[in-house]
């Protein structure tokens, strides 16, 4: 006689187990981290999968609802199913076990979506059952807690000039923030903090330290550059955090933009977006988003405001899009329709066609393989601009590629089951297929361009946003 089903509240075992306990078939207490992983010293890797017991008849449906794979069979036509797919946002674990939000347009969400699709149509594999799929990988930083006495600015002018060059190369196409005050500090024999004449000179010194930190990190020449980068960033952070929220200013927005860019270089995306959020709020308070306000200001002030606002908008849109998070400077949620997608693609094409010839310049080399510094900087900037274009095209059209892929998998599954059907295509279906091909073409061009740039051996050791 079968045993009666035990109610959840009467169970003595936990309802769920972490991946490590499940695979080793050990009892788990469902905590985060669980006691078993804590005893083994692997608490940081204690994660819980999305598995749930279900009967064979409804296991696929429950898994599909849980992972956000929702298909509407009436969206195409009466005969042919067109999948209307909803990718749900995800919560990932940091190295400290804290859950953080990652939107559905993020690459890691797309990767998990592919795992779910492949698990459904091809069965479980090492790729679909990855234990690290719920963890957000970020690099470990050196400690930035320094006393003032720990820091000494002992770089020579030549070393500082080289770091400025690497900063310009790495940030080209994203940031346009250097002013005469910052450059004068960078070109001096030594940057003396004790000689602050006013708040403006202090802000310029902070920016100078951040430029050096970014340049050293992007050059990436061993432990010496890592130490230099960490020390200069720590000192800039210490100075920048003194009374940082009492008086929002243009310099504050600029310096927090530089801090955010440094964190992206260091593969600390969540921290970078925190700095970016402070910069976005300060920019809104200062009215940098209002063209009518800028028009009333003197030319030199207007130029600085526009440069800082454009740099903020570019970095904010790109970095938040990469993680699928809402922009701090814009609230627009485009609809997933063919007409809307074509409208966005037309805007992208018009934007690309309006680019000046300098942004279409190709990489050239001397006979000995040497690439001039100025040309390297321009070429990397052009690559950044082109990547933004291709990435934008992919974001607009990726939903149609997913829709076509799911439809193809469904048809193939039906054919294997002996249910051969021929589906007619409506004009809307043909347009969706065209947009799906646009997505694959954009991805191909982006990968090919990055591959060519990498094999040309003129990229920096750390191409943070490109990576």
KOLTI-24626 format. One record per residue (C-alpha): residue number from 1; residue in one letter; x, y, z. Coordinates in steps of 0.1 Angstrom, whole numbers, plus 5000, padded with zeros to 4 digits. Layout:
residues N
+------+-------+------+------+------+
: nufi : vokol :    u :    v :    w :
+------+-------+------+------+------+
:  NUM :     A :    X :    Y :    Z :
...
+------+-------+------+------+------+
END
This chain:
residues 467
+------+-------+------+------+------+
: nufi : vokol :    u :    v :    w :
+------+-------+------+------+------+
:    1 :     X : 5000 : 5000 : 5000 :
:    2 :     X : 5016 : 5034 : 4990 :
:    3 :     X : 5026 : 5057 : 5018 :
:    4 :     X : 5006 : 5088 : 5024 :
:    5 :     X : 5021 : 5121 : 5012 :
:    6 :     X : 5037 : 5140 : 5040 :
:    7 :     X : 5027 : 5176 : 5043 :
:    8 :     X : 5055 : 5202 : 5039 :
:    9 :     X : 5050 : 5215 : 5074 :
:   10 :     X : 5054 : 5180 : 5088 :
:   11 :     X : 5086 : 5171 : 5070 :
:   12 :     X : 5117 : 5165 : 5090 :
:   13 :     X : 5141 : 5170 : 5061 :
:   14 :     X : 5146 : 5203 : 5043 :
:   15 :     X : 5125 : 5210 : 5013 :
:   16 :     X : 5155 : 5219 : 4991 :
:   17 :     X : 5192 : 5212 : 4992 :
:   18 :     X : 5222 : 5231 : 4979 :
:   19 :     X : 5240 : 5217 : 4948 :
:   20 :     X : 5270 : 5203 : 4967 :
:   21 :     X : 5248 : 5184 : 4992 :
:   22 :     X : 5225 : 5172 : 4965 :
:   23 :     X : 5253 : 5158 : 4944 :
:   24 :     X : 5270 : 5142 : 4974 :
:   25 :     X : 5236 : 5131 : 4988 :
:   26 :     X : 5242 : 5147 : 5022 :
:   27 :     X : 5215 : 5162 : 5044 :
:   28 :     X : 5213 : 5199 : 5039 :
:   29 :     X : 5197 : 5225 : 5063 :
:   30 :     X : 5187 : 5249 : 5035 :
:   31 :     X : 5207 : 5278 : 5049 :
:   32 :     X : 5230 : 5301 : 5029 :
:   33 :     X : 5256 : 5289 : 5033 :
:   34 :     X : 5245 : 5256 : 5047 :
:   35 :     X : 5263 : 5240 : 5077 :
:   36 :     X : 5278 : 5212 : 5056 :
:   37 :     X : 5295 : 5237 : 5032 :
:   38 :     X : 5306 : 5259 : 5060 :
:   39 :     X : 5323 : 5229 : 5077 :
:   40 :     X : 5341 : 5221 : 5045 :
:   41 :     X : 5352 : 5257 : 5040 :
:   42 :     X : 5333 : 5261 : 5007 :
:   43 :     X : 5306 : 5284 : 5019 :
:   44 :     X : 5312 : 5309 : 4991 :
:   45 :     X : 5303 : 5282 : 4965 :
:   46 :     X : 5271 : 5271 : 4983 :
:   47 :     X : 5243 : 5277 : 4958 :
:   48 :     X : 5208 : 5264 : 4953 :
:   49 :     X : 5196 : 5253 : 4919 :
:   50 :     X : 5161 : 5259 : 4905 :
:   51 :     X : 5152 : 5222 : 4906 :
:   52 :     X : 5119 : 5211 : 4919 :
:   53 :     X : 5103 : 5177 : 4921 :
:   54 :     X : 5074 : 5172 : 4898 :
:   55 :     X : 5055 : 5144 : 4881 :
:   56 :     X : 5068 : 5134 : 4846 :
:   57 :     X : 5036 : 5149 : 4830 :
:   58 :     X : 5040 : 5184 : 4844 :
:   59 :     X : 5078 : 5186 : 4851 :
:   60 :     X : 5084 : 5204 : 4818 :
:   61 :     X : 5056 : 5229 : 4823 :
:   62 :     X : 5067 : 5238 : 4858 :
:   63 :     X : 5103 : 5242 : 4847 :
:   64 :     X : 5093 : 5263 : 4818 :
:   65 :     X : 5072 : 5286 : 4840 :
:   66 :     X : 5099 : 5288 : 4866 :
:   67 :     X : 5127 : 5298 : 4842 :
:   68 :     X : 5106 : 5322 : 4822 :
:   69 :     X : 5102 : 5302 : 4790 :
:   70 :     X : 5066 : 5311 : 4781 :
:   71 :     X : 5054 : 5301 : 4746 :
:   72 :     X : 5022 : 5314 : 4730 :
:   73 :     X : 5012 : 5290 : 4702 :
:   74 :     X : 4986 : 5314 : 4687 :
:   75 :     X : 5010 : 5343 : 4681 :
:   76 :     X : 5020 : 5334 : 4645 :
:   77 :     X : 4990 : 5320 : 4627 :
:   78 :     X : 4963 : 5293 : 4631 :
:   79 :     X : 4987 : 5265 : 4619 :
:   80 :     X : 5022 : 5276 : 4629 :
:   81 :     X : 5032 : 5283 : 4664 :
:   82 :     X : 5052 : 5315 : 4671 :
:   83 :     X : 5069 : 5314 : 4705 :
:   84 :     X : 5064 : 5346 : 4724 :
:   85 :     X : 5093 : 5343 : 4749 :
:   86 :     X : 5097 : 5361 : 4782 :
:   87 :     X : 5131 : 5359 : 4798 :
:   88 :     X : 5128 : 5366 : 4834 :
:   89 :     X : 5153 : 5386 : 4854 :
:   90 :     X : 5177 : 5368 : 4877 :
:   91 :     X : 5192 : 5371 : 4911 :
:   92 :     X : 5229 : 5360 : 4913 :
:   93 :     X : 5251 : 5355 : 4944 :
:   94 :     X : 5282 : 5376 : 4950 :
:   95 :     X : 5313 : 5362 : 4966 :
:   96 :     X : 5299 : 5373 : 4999 :
:   97 :     X : 5266 : 5354 : 4994 :
:   98 :     X : 5245 : 5385 : 4987 :
:   99 :     X : 5219 : 5384 : 4960 :
:  100 :     X : 5221 : 5410 : 4933 :
:  101 :     X : 5198 : 5417 : 4904 :
:  102 :     X : 5207 : 5410 : 4868 :
:  103 :     X : 5182 : 5419 : 4841 :
:  104 :     X : 5170 : 5397 : 4812 :
:  105 :     X : 5191 : 5415 : 4786 :
:  106 :     X : 5223 : 5407 : 4804 :
:  107 :     X : 5247 : 5381 : 4787 :
:  108 :     X : 5246 : 5359 : 4818 :
:  109 :     X : 5208 : 5358 : 4817 :
:  110 :     X : 5209 : 5349 : 4780 :
:  111 :     X : 5234 : 5321 : 4789 :
:  112 :     X : 5211 : 5307 : 4815 :
:  113 :     X : 5182 : 5309 : 4791 :
:  114 :     X : 5202 : 5288 : 4766 :
:  115 :     X : 5209 : 5263 : 4793 :
:  116 :     X : 5172 : 5259 : 4800 :
:  117 :     X : 5164 : 5255 : 4763 :
:  118 :     X : 5191 : 5230 : 4757 :
:  119 :     X : 5181 : 5210 : 4788 :
:  120 :     X : 5146 : 5209 : 4775 :
:  121 :     X : 5154 : 5198 : 4739 :
:  122 :     X : 5187 : 5180 : 4743 :
:  123 :     X : 5187 : 5168 : 4779 :
:  124 :     X : 5211 : 5175 : 4808 :
:  125 :     X : 5248 : 5180 : 4801 :
:  126 :     X : 5278 : 5195 : 4818 :
:  127 :     X : 5269 : 5229 : 4802 :
:  128 :     X : 5233 : 5229 : 4813 :
:  129 :     X : 5241 : 5217 : 4849 :
:  130 :     X : 5269 : 5242 : 4857 :
:  131 :     X : 5273 : 5247 : 4894 :
:  132 :     X : 5285 : 5283 : 4889 :
:  133 :     X : 5255 : 5295 : 4870 :
:  134 :     X : 5240 : 5312 : 4900 :
:  135 :     X : 5272 : 5331 : 4909 :
:  136 :     X : 5283 : 5365 : 4896 :
:  137 :     X : 5321 : 5363 : 4892 :
:  138 :     X : 5340 : 5394 : 4901 :
:  139 :     X : 5377 : 5400 : 4908 :
:  140 :     X : 5392 : 5405 : 4942 :
:  141 :     X : 5407 : 5440 : 4948 :
:  142 :     X : 5436 : 5450 : 4969 :
:  143 :     X : 5427 : 5467 : 5001 :
:  144 :     X : 5420 : 5504 : 4995 :
:  145 :     X : 5422 : 5514 : 5032 :
:  146 :     X : 5453 : 5535 : 5035 :
:  147 :     X : 5463 : 5561 : 5060 :
:  148 :     X : 5475 : 5594 : 5044 :
:  149 :     X : 5511 : 5586 : 5054 :
:  150 :     X : 5510 : 5554 : 5033 :
:  151 :     X : 5508 : 5572 : 5000 :
:  152 :     X : 5537 : 5589 : 4982 :
:  153 :     X : 5535 : 5604 : 4947 :
:  154 :     X : 5569 : 5593 : 4934 :
:  155 :     X : 5562 : 5588 : 4897 :
:  156 :     X : 5585 : 5605 : 4872 :
:  157 :     X : 5571 : 5627 : 4845 :
:  158 :     X : 5579 : 5601 : 4819 :
:  159 :     X : 5560 : 5574 : 4838 :
:  160 :     X : 5531 : 5597 : 4844 :
:  161 :     X : 5530 : 5605 : 4807 :
:  162 :     X : 5529 : 5569 : 4798 :
:  163 :     X : 5500 : 5562 : 4822 :
:  164 :     X : 5481 : 5592 : 4807 :
:  165 :     X : 5486 : 5576 : 4772 :
:  166 :     X : 5471 : 5543 : 4784 :
:  167 :     X : 5442 : 5561 : 4800 :
:  168 :     X : 5434 : 5579 : 4768 :
:  169 :     X : 5436 : 5548 : 4747 :
:  170 :     X : 5414 : 5527 : 4771 :
:  171 :     X : 5388 : 5554 : 4776 :
:  172 :     X : 5386 : 5566 : 4740 :
:  173 :     X : 5351 : 5564 : 4727 :
:  174 :     X : 5336 : 5565 : 4763 :
:  175 :     X : 5350 : 5594 : 4783 :
:  176 :     X : 5360 : 5629 : 4774 :
:  177 :     X : 5368 : 5644 : 4808 :
:  178 :     X : 5404 : 5658 : 4808 :
:  179 :     X : 5406 : 5696 : 4814 :
:  180 :     X : 5435 : 5720 : 4815 :
:  181 :     X : 5436 : 5718 : 4853 :
:  182 :     X : 5439 : 5681 : 4853 :
:  183 :     X : 5466 : 5680 : 4827 :
:  184 :     X : 5486 : 5707 : 4845 :
:  185 :     X : 5486 : 5685 : 4876 :
:  186 :     X : 5496 : 5655 : 4856 :
:  187 :     X : 5525 : 5673 : 4838 :
:  188 :     X : 5540 : 5688 : 4870 :
:  189 :     X : 5571 : 5673 : 4886 :
:  190 :     X : 5551 : 5662 : 4917 :
:  191 :     X : 5514 : 5664 : 4927 :
:  192 :     X : 5514 : 5681 : 4962 :
:  193 :     X : 5482 : 5677 : 4981 :
:  194 :     X : 5493 : 5700 : 5009 :
:  195 :     X : 5492 : 5730 : 4985 :
:  196 :     X : 5454 : 5729 : 4979 :
:  197 :     X : 5446 : 5765 : 4968 :
:  198 :     X : 5409 : 5758 : 4966 :
:  199 :     X : 5383 : 5730 : 4961 :
:  200 :     X : 5388 : 5731 : 4923 :
:  201 :     X : 5426 : 5723 : 4926 :
:  202 :     X : 5418 : 5695 : 4950 :
:  203 :     X : 5392 : 5680 : 4926 :
:  204 :     X : 5418 : 5683 : 4897 :
:  205 :     X : 5443 : 5664 : 4919 :
:  206 :     X : 5417 : 5636 : 4926 :
:  207 :     X : 5410 : 5633 : 4888 :
:  208 :     X : 5448 : 5632 : 4881 :
:  209 :     X : 5453 : 5604 : 4906 :
:  210 :     X : 5423 : 5585 : 4890 :
:  211 :     X : 5438 : 5590 : 4855 :
:  212 :     X : 5471 : 5575 : 4867 :
:  213 :     X : 5452 : 5546 : 4884 :
:  214 :     X : 5432 : 5537 : 4853 :
:  215 :     X : 5463 : 5540 : 4830 :
:  216 :     X : 5484 : 5517 : 4853 :
:  217 :     X : 5455 : 5492 : 4855 :
:  218 :     X : 5450 : 5491 : 4818 :
:  219 :     X : 5487 : 5488 : 4810 :
:  220 :     X : 5487 : 5458 : 4833 :
:  221 :     X : 5525 : 5452 : 4834 :
:  222 :     X : 5527 : 5428 : 4864 :
:  223 :     X : 5524 : 5434 : 4901 :
:  224 :     X : 5541 : 5468 : 4900 :
:  225 :     X : 5513 : 5483 : 4879 :
:  226 :     X : 5487 : 5466 : 4901 :
:  227 :     X : 5502 : 5482 : 4932 :
:  228 :     X : 5506 : 5516 : 4915 :
:  229 :     X : 5470 : 5515 : 4903 :
:  230 :     X : 5456 : 5504 : 4937 :
:  231 :     X : 5476 : 5530 : 4957 :
:  232 :     X : 5466 : 5560 : 4935 :
:  233 :     X : 5430 : 5549 : 4934 :
:  234 :     X : 5429 : 5545 : 4972 :
:  235 :     X : 5443 : 5580 : 4977 :
:  236 :     X : 5419 : 5595 : 4951 :
:  237 :     X : 5390 : 5577 : 4969 :
:  238 :     X : 5401 : 5590 : 5003 :
:  239 :     X : 5403 : 5626 : 4991 :
:  240 :     X : 5371 : 5623 : 4971 :
:  241 :     X : 5350 : 5609 : 5000 :
:  242 :     X : 5358 : 5639 : 5022 :
:  243 :     X : 5326 : 5659 : 5023 :
:  244 :     X : 5317 : 5643 : 4990 :
:  245 :     X : 5279 : 5647 : 4993 :
:  246 :     X : 5277 : 5681 : 5009 :
:  247 :     X : 5283 : 5701 : 4977 :
:  248 :     X : 5275 : 5684 : 4944 :
:  249 :     X : 5296 : 5698 : 4916 :
:  250 :     X : 5307 : 5691 : 4881 :
:  251 :     X : 5340 : 5679 : 4895 :
:  252 :     X : 5322 : 5655 : 4917 :
:  253 :     X : 5303 : 5640 : 4887 :
:  254 :     X : 5336 : 5638 : 4867 :
:  255 :     X : 5355 : 5621 : 4895 :
:  256 :     X : 5328 : 5595 : 4903 :
:  257 :     X : 5327 : 5587 : 4866 :
:  258 :     X : 5364 : 5581 : 4867 :
:  259 :     X : 5360 : 5559 : 4898 :
:  260 :     X : 5333 : 5539 : 4880 :
:  261 :     X : 5355 : 5534 : 4850 :
:  262 :     X : 5383 : 5522 : 4872 :
:  263 :     X : 5360 : 5496 : 4888 :
:  264 :     X : 5349 : 5483 : 4854 :
:  265 :     X : 5386 : 5480 : 4845 :
:  266 :     X : 5391 : 5460 : 4877 :
:  267 :     X : 5361 : 5437 : 4869 :
:  268 :     X : 5340 : 5450 : 4898 :
:  269 :     X : 5308 : 5457 : 4879 :
:  270 :     X : 5285 : 5462 : 4908 :
:  271 :     X : 5308 : 5486 : 4925 :
:  272 :     X : 5313 : 5505 : 4893 :
:  273 :     X : 5275 : 5509 : 4889 :
:  274 :     X : 5273 : 5522 : 4925 :
:  275 :     X : 5298 : 5550 : 4916 :
:  276 :     X : 5279 : 5556 : 4883 :
:  277 :     X : 5247 : 5559 : 4903 :
:  278 :     X : 5261 : 5586 : 4925 :
:  279 :     X : 5274 : 5605 : 4894 :
:  280 :     X : 5239 : 5602 : 4877 :
:  281 :     X : 5221 : 5616 : 4907 :
:  282 :     X : 5246 : 5645 : 4911 :
:  283 :     X : 5243 : 5652 : 4874 :
:  284 :     X : 5205 : 5654 : 4877 :
:  285 :     X : 5207 : 5678 : 4907 :
:  286 :     X : 5230 : 5700 : 4886 :
:  287 :     X : 5207 : 5700 : 4857 :
:  288 :     X : 5232 : 5686 : 4832 :
:  289 :     X : 5203 : 5669 : 4813 :
:  290 :     X : 5187 : 5702 : 4805 :
:  291 :     X : 5199 : 5717 : 4771 :
:  292 :     X : 5179 : 5749 : 4777 :
:  293 :     X : 5199 : 5755 : 4809 :
:  294 :     X : 5232 : 5750 : 4792 :
:  295 :     X : 5223 : 5775 : 4765 :
:  296 :     X : 5222 : 5803 : 4791 :
:  297 :     X : 5257 : 5796 : 4804 :
:  298 :     X : 5291 : 5809 : 4792 :
:  299 :     X : 5308 : 5789 : 4765 :
:  300 :     X : 5336 : 5774 : 4786 :
:  301 :     X : 5312 : 5762 : 4813 :
:  302 :     X : 5287 : 5749 : 4788 :
:  303 :     X : 5314 : 5729 : 4770 :
:  304 :     X : 5325 : 5712 : 4803 :
:  305 :     X : 5289 : 5704 : 4812 :
:  306 :     X : 5281 : 5689 : 4778 :
:  307 :     X : 5313 : 5668 : 4779 :
:  308 :     X : 5306 : 5654 : 4813 :
:  309 :     X : 5270 : 5647 : 4805 :
:  310 :     X : 5278 : 5629 : 4773 :
:  311 :     X : 5304 : 5608 : 4790 :
:  312 :     X : 5280 : 5599 : 4817 :
:  313 :     X : 5252 : 5590 : 4793 :
:  314 :     X : 5275 : 5567 : 4772 :
:  315 :     X : 5290 : 5549 : 4802 :
:  316 :     X : 5257 : 5546 : 4820 :
:  317 :     X : 5238 : 5532 : 4790 :
:  318 :     X : 5265 : 5507 : 4780 :
:  319 :     X : 5273 : 5493 : 4814 :
:  320 :     X : 5237 : 5491 : 4826 :
:  321 :     X : 5227 : 5474 : 4793 :
:  322 :     X : 5255 : 5448 : 4797 :
:  323 :     X : 5239 : 5438 : 4831 :
:  324 :     X : 5203 : 5443 : 4820 :
:  325 :     X : 5197 : 5470 : 4846 :
:  326 :     X : 5177 : 5502 : 4841 :
:  327 :     X : 5196 : 5533 : 4831 :
:  328 :     X : 5202 : 5560 : 4857 :
:  329 :     X : 5198 : 5587 : 4831 :
:  330 :     X : 5169 : 5574 : 4810 :
:  331 :     X : 5136 : 5556 : 4815 :
:  332 :     X : 5126 : 5541 : 4782 :
:  333 :     X : 5114 : 5505 : 4778 :
:  334 :     X : 5110 : 5497 : 4741 :
:  335 :     X : 5083 : 5472 : 4731 :
:  336 :     X : 5092 : 5440 : 4714 :
:  337 :     X : 5075 : 5444 : 4680 :
:  338 :     X : 5088 : 5442 : 4645 :
:  339 :     X : 5078 : 5478 : 4636 :
:  340 :     X : 5094 : 5491 : 4668 :
:  341 :     X : 5125 : 5471 : 4662 :
:  342 :     X : 5128 : 5484 : 4626 :
:  343 :     X : 5124 : 5519 : 4639 :
:  344 :     X : 5153 : 5515 : 4663 :
:  345 :     X : 5174 : 5499 : 4636 :
:  346 :     X : 5168 : 5528 : 4613 :
:  347 :     X : 5179 : 5552 : 4641 :
:  348 :     X : 5211 : 5532 : 4645 :
:  349 :     X : 5218 : 5532 : 4608 :
:  350 :     X : 5212 : 5569 : 4605 :
:  351 :     X : 5235 : 5574 : 4635 :
:  352 :     X : 5262 : 5552 : 4620 :
:  353 :     X : 5260 : 5570 : 4586 :
:  354 :     X : 5263 : 5603 : 4603 :
:  355 :     X : 5296 : 5595 : 4619 :
:  356 :     X : 5326 : 5616 : 4608 :
:  357 :     X : 5352 : 5600 : 4585 :
:  358 :     X : 5377 : 5599 : 4614 :
:  359 :     X : 5356 : 5573 : 4631 :
:  360 :     X : 5358 : 5551 : 4601 :
:  361 :     X : 5396 : 5550 : 4599 :
:  362 :     X : 5411 : 5515 : 4597 :
:  363 :     X : 5443 : 5503 : 4614 :
:  364 :     X : 5475 : 5508 : 4595 :
:  365 :     X : 5510 : 5494 : 4603 :
:  366 :     X : 5545 : 5501 : 4593 :
:  367 :     X : 5566 : 5475 : 4576 :
:  368 :     X : 5582 : 5465 : 4609 :
:  369 :     X : 5547 : 5459 : 4625 :
:  370 :     X : 5549 : 5491 : 4646 :
:  371 :     X : 5517 : 5510 : 4653 :
:  372 :     X : 5518 : 5547 : 4661 :
:  373 :     X : 5504 : 5556 : 4695 :
:  374 :     X : 5481 : 5582 : 4681 :
:  375 :     X : 5468 : 5558 : 4655 :
:  376 :     X : 5464 : 5531 : 4681 :
:  377 :     X : 5443 : 5554 : 4702 :
:  378 :     X : 5421 : 5564 : 4673 :
:  379 :     X : 5417 : 5528 : 4662 :
:  380 :     X : 5406 : 5516 : 4696 :
:  381 :     X : 5382 : 5545 : 4699 :
:  382 :     X : 5367 : 5534 : 4665 :
:  383 :     X : 5364 : 5498 : 4678 :
:  384 :     X : 5346 : 5510 : 4708 :
:  385 :     X : 5321 : 5530 : 4687 :
:  386 :     X : 5316 : 5500 : 4663 :
:  387 :     X : 5311 : 5476 : 4692 :
:  388 :     X : 5284 : 5500 : 4706 :
:  389 :     X : 5266 : 5499 : 4672 :
:  390 :     X : 5267 : 5461 : 4668 :
:  391 :     X : 5257 : 5456 : 4704 :
:  392 :     X : 5228 : 5479 : 4700 :
:  393 :     X : 5216 : 5460 : 4669 :
:  394 :     X : 5219 : 5427 : 4688 :
:  395 :     X : 5198 : 5440 : 4717 :
:  396 :     X : 5171 : 5452 : 4694 :
:  397 :     X : 5169 : 5419 : 4673 :
:  398 :     X : 5179 : 5392 : 4698 :
:  399 :     X : 5143 : 5385 : 4708 :
:  400 :     X : 5135 : 5375 : 4672 :
:  401 :     X : 5165 : 5352 : 4670 :
:  402 :     X : 5153 : 5334 : 4701 :
:  403 :     X : 5118 : 5332 : 4688 :
:  404 :     X : 5130 : 5316 : 4655 :
:  405 :     X : 5153 : 5292 : 4673 :
:  406 :     X : 5125 : 5280 : 4696 :
:  407 :     X : 5101 : 5276 : 4667 :
:  408 :     X : 5127 : 5255 : 4648 :
:  409 :     X : 5133 : 5233 : 4678 :
:  410 :     X : 5096 : 5227 : 4683 :
:  411 :     X : 5091 : 5218 : 4647 :
:  412 :     X : 5121 : 5194 : 4648 :
:  413 :     X : 5107 : 5178 : 4679 :
:  414 :     X : 5073 : 5174 : 4663 :
:  415 :     X : 5089 : 5158 : 4632 :
:  416 :     X : 5108 : 5133 : 4653 :
:  417 :     X : 5076 : 5123 : 4669 :
:  418 :     X : 5061 : 5115 : 4635 :
:  419 :     X : 5039 : 5146 : 4635 :
:  420 :     X : 5052 : 5162 : 4603 :
:  421 :     X : 5036 : 5195 : 4596 :
:  422 :     X : 5042 : 5222 : 4570 :
:  423 :     X : 5037 : 5257 : 4584 :
:  424 :     X : 5029 : 5287 : 4562 :
:  425 :     X : 5047 : 5319 : 4568 :
:  426 :     X : 5028 : 5352 : 4571 :
:  427 :     X : 5045 : 5385 : 4562 :
:  428 :     X : 5051 : 5391 : 4599 :
:  429 :     X : 5069 : 5357 : 4601 :
:  430 :     X : 5092 : 5366 : 4572 :
:  431 :     X : 5100 : 5400 : 4588 :
:  432 :     X : 5108 : 5382 : 4621 :
:  433 :     X : 5132 : 5359 : 4602 :
:  434 :     X : 5149 : 5388 : 4586 :
:  435 :     X : 5154 : 5405 : 4620 :
:  436 :     X : 5168 : 5372 : 4634 :
:  437 :     X : 5194 : 5371 : 4606 :
:  438 :     X : 5203 : 5407 : 4614 :
:  439 :     X : 5211 : 5396 : 4649 :
:  440 :     X : 5234 : 5368 : 4638 :
:  441 :     X : 5251 : 5391 : 4613 :
:  442 :     X : 5257 : 5418 : 4639 :
:  443 :     X : 5272 : 5392 : 4663 :
:  444 :     X : 5294 : 5378 : 4635 :
:  445 :     X : 5307 : 5413 : 4625 :
:  446 :     X : 5314 : 5421 : 4662 :
:  447 :     X : 5333 : 5389 : 4669 :
:  448 :     X : 5352 : 5392 : 4636 :
:  449 :     X : 5362 : 5428 : 4643 :
:  450 :     X : 5374 : 5419 : 4679 :
:  451 :     X : 5392 : 5389 : 4666 :
:  452 :     X : 5410 : 5409 : 4639 :
:  453 :     X : 5419 : 5436 : 4665 :
:  454 :     X : 5433 : 5409 : 4689 :
:  455 :     X : 5454 : 5392 : 4662 :
:  456 :     X : 5468 : 5426 : 4652 :
:  457 :     X : 5485 : 5428 : 4686 :
:  458 :     X : 5477 : 5465 : 4692 :
:  459 :     X : 5451 : 5461 : 4720 :
:  460 :     X : 5459 : 5469 : 4756 :
:  461 :     X : 5464 : 5443 : 4782 :
:  462 :     X : 5432 : 5453 : 4798 :
:  463 :     X : 5403 : 5462 : 4775 :
:  464 :     X : 5377 : 5464 : 4803 :
:  465 :     X : 5344 : 5473 : 4785 :
:  466 :     X : 5353 : 5454 : 4753 :
:  467 :     X : 5360 : 5422 : 4774 :
+------+-------+------+------+------+
END
